[in-house]
Amino acid sequence: MAISPTKNPPLRRNIEVKARLHSLSGARDCAHRVATEYLGIQFQVDTYFVCSHGRLKMREIEGSDAQLIWYQREDSHLPRSSDYQIFSVHNVEELKQLLTGAYGVLGIVAKQREIFLQRFVRIHVDQVAELGNFIEFEAVLSAETGESEGQVAIRELCHEFNINSNSLLSTSYGDMKFPGNSKKFQHRPSLPNQGT
């Protein structure tokens, strides 16, 4: 089938925040200055599917394998936790057709994403078709990095990039582009980590 075989894939967690950019060039300059690593540019197309719990999307990445991503988080403009799972997809069209038939498509979001790494935090400078320019910080949690460290790192980057509270956003790009469908994205209590 179209998904790489993974037995009991682990549930991962980030602390993340998203903000609208007022200066794309200023954000890029700041990212190059503070980043410990530059990971390059990706052109991504996300297809959002109807999902009764959390959000489900197929991410097609130019020059790389596609990904099926399920995630769940509170809709808050403050830094918040996000639980997620990622599957590598090789036969994109076959799986997309299956998911479309089974669940239905909410819509498609296309973007250019420039990716930086600042220690354990991913910095995304996004140019999103029909929506504008945004920045995301995702602190990747692990056994060595807990939620408190993630919260501190996110807040420090918000200060470094001079992001004020009025610029912070609570919803996904899918919610922003298809607001009439946002009610179809439902939340439930976080699932326990399934382990490997």
LINLINCOR-V605229 format. One record per pair of residues at least 6 apart in sequence whose C-alpha atoms are under 8 Angstrom apart, sorted by the first residue. I is the first residue (numbers start at 1). J is the second residue. Records with the same first field share a line. If there is no record, write none. Layout:
# LINLINCOR-V605229
I: J, J
This chain:
# LINLINCOR-V605229
1: 91, 95
2: 89, 90, 91, 92, 94, 95
3: 87, 88, 89, 90, 91
4: 87, 88, 89, 90
7: 196
8: 194, 195, 196
9: 85, 194, 195, 196
10: 85, 193, 194, 195, 196
11: 83, 84, 85, 192, 193, 194, 195
12: 83, 84, 85, 141, 193
13: 81, 82, 83, 84, 140, 141
14: 81, 82, 83, 138, 139, 140, 141, 150
15: 79, 80, 81, 82, 138, 139, 140, 141, 147, 150, 151, 154
16: 79, 80, 81, 82, 136, 137, 138, 139, 154
17: 77, 78, 79, 80, 136, 137, 138, 154, 168, 169
18: 77, 134, 135, 136, 137, 168, 169, 170
19: 134, 135, 136, 163, 167, 168, 169
20: 132, 133, 134, 135, 167, 168, 169
21: 27, 133, 134, 135, 167
22: 133
24: 125, 133
27: 125, 135, 161
28: 125
30: 160, 161
31: 116, 123
32: 38, 116
34: 118
35: 116, 117, 118, 119
36: 116, 117, 118, 119
37: 116, 117, 118
38: 115, 116, 117
39: 114, 115, 116, 117
40: 114, 115, 116
41: 112, 113, 114, 115
42: 61, 62, 112, 113, 114, 115
43: 61, 62, 110, 111, 112, 113
44: 59, 60, 61, 62, 110, 111, 112, 113
45: 59, 60, 61, 108, 109, 110, 111
46: 57, 58, 59, 60, 108, 109, 110
47: 57, 58, 59, 105, 106, 107, 108, 109
48: 55, 56, 57, 58, 105, 106, 107, 108, 174
49: 55, 56, 57, 99, 100, 103, 104, 105, 106, 107
50: 56, 103, 104, 105, 106, 184, 185
51: 103, 184, 185, 186
52: 184, 185, 186, 187
53: 72, 185, 186, 187, 188
54: 70, 71, 72, 73, 185, 186, 187, 188
55: 70, 71, 72, 185, 186
56: 68, 69, 70, 71
57: 68, 69, 70
58: 66, 67, 68, 69, 96
59: 66, 67, 68, 69
60: 66, 67
65: 88, 89, 90
66: 88, 89, 90, 92
67: 86, 87, 88, 89
68: 86, 87, 88, 89
69: 84, 85, 86, 87
70: 84, 85, 86
71: 82, 83, 84, 85
72: 82, 83, 84, 187, 190
73: 80, 81, 82, 83, 187
74: 80, 81, 82, 187
75: 170, 171
76: 169, 170, 171
77: 168, 169, 170, 171
78: 168, 170
79: 151, 154, 155
83: 190
106: 178, 181
107: 174, 178
108: 174
109: 128, 129, 173, 174, 177
110: 128, 129
111: 126, 127, 128, 129
112: 126, 127, 128
113: 124, 125, 126, 127
114: 124, 125, 126
115: 122, 123, 124, 125
116: 122, 123, 124
117: 123
120: 139, 140, 141
121: 137, 138, 139, 140, 150, 153, 154
122: 136, 137, 138, 139, 140
123: 135, 136, 137, 138
124: 135, 136, 137
125: 133, 134, 135, 136
126: 133, 134, 135, 136
127: 133, 134
128: 134
130: 177
131: 176, 177
137: 154, 157
138: 154
139: 150, 151, 153, 154
140: 150
141: 147, 150
158: 164
174: 182
175: 181, 182
